[in-house]
Amino acid sequence: MAVFSVMRTRSFYFAAVLTLICSIIGTVLAGLPYFAIIGALVISLVLGMGLQIYQPAIESSKAGIGFISNKFLRLGIILLGFKLNLVDLAQAGVKTIALAVIIVTGTIIMTYNIARKFGVSQQLAILTASGTGICGAAAVMGISPQIQVSEDQKEQKQEDEVLAVAIVAILGTVFTLIEIGIKPLLHMTPTQFGVMAGGSLHEIAHAVATGGADGPVSLNAAIITKLSRVLMLAPAALIIGIWNQHKTSKETGVTGKQKLPIPWFMAGFILASVIGTFAPLSDAALAWLVKLAYLVLGMAMAALGMSVNFRVIFKRGKNAMGAAFVSSVILLTCVAIASKTFF
C-alpha cells in the first residue's frame, strides 16, 4: 500500500513527467544516425543528469525520483523479457548458448577481479563487471537490487550504478567503432562477424550497429548471440545475490539463517519471455511491449541521472574505467578467436 501512497503524491507526478520527457527524447534521438550507437537508455540517463542544472525541479520531485529509479526499473526489466524469443535462441544451437554462458561467466569474474586489483570498491566492481559481461545498462540496473546495502550507503550505491552505466556505455561505443574499423582485417564470414559483435559488445544497440555493418546475416547472428547473453541476466542476478550475501556475512561476522536474495522481478522477466514466445501475440504487439520496456527503463535511468553526484563520479571513475577497458580488450580477443574457430 505504501507504493500507491507514493504514487499519489505531487512529487511522484512531477518526477514522472520529467523522466517521461527524458525517456521520450532519448527514444527519439536513439533512432537517429550516430545516436543509435549510444542507445536510448544512456541518452535518457544523460538527459536526467542535465536536469540537475535546474535544482528546484530536482527538489520538487525528490521522493518520486527514488520511487521511479527503483520500481520502474523492475517493471522495465520484466517487460524487456518480451524481446527474448526462446525458440529463436534454441534454434541458434548449443554452440551459441554455450558461448553466451562462457562469455558471461568468464567476463564477470575477470572484470571483477581486475577491478579489485585496480583498487575499485566491491560494489562498483561487480556492477561494472555485470554490465560488461551481460547487457550493459540493463544488466547494471538488473543486478543492482541484488547488492544489499545499509541506509547510509544508498547514496553511494546510486553513484556506483550511474558510474557503471557510464563506463559500459562509453566503452561499448568505443569498441563498436573499433570492431567496425577492423572488420576488413579479420577476414570473417558474416556469421562469424555477427557472433563476435554479439558476444563482445556491451549494449544491444552496440551489437545491432556493429552486426548491421556487415549485412543482414551478420545482424541476425549478432542479435541472437547478444540475446543469448541477455538470457543469462536472471541466473546471474540470483548467483550474484547469493555471493554478495555470503561475502557480506563473512565480512561482518553475521551468521545464521538469512533470507535468500531471490530477484522475483527476474521471474517476471522469464515469464514475459515465455509469453512472448508461445502466446498468440502479433509481432506488432510484441514490438509495442518492447518499446514500452525501453520507455519505462528510460524513465528509471533519467531518475537515476537526476540524483547523481558528479564530483564523486569523476573522482572514482578512473580505475573502474581502466579495469573495464582491459577486460573488454581481452573479451574481444577471445570472442574473435572463438568466432573464427567454432562458427
PyMOL commands that set and color helices and strands:
alter all, ss='L'
color gray80, all
select helices_A, chain A and resi 2-7+10-30+35-38+40-53+55-60+62-83+86-91+94-117+122-133+137-146+151-186+190-200+204-212+216-230+233-252+264-278+283-306+310-342
alter helices_A, ss='H'
color red, helices_A
deselect
rebuild
show_as cartoon
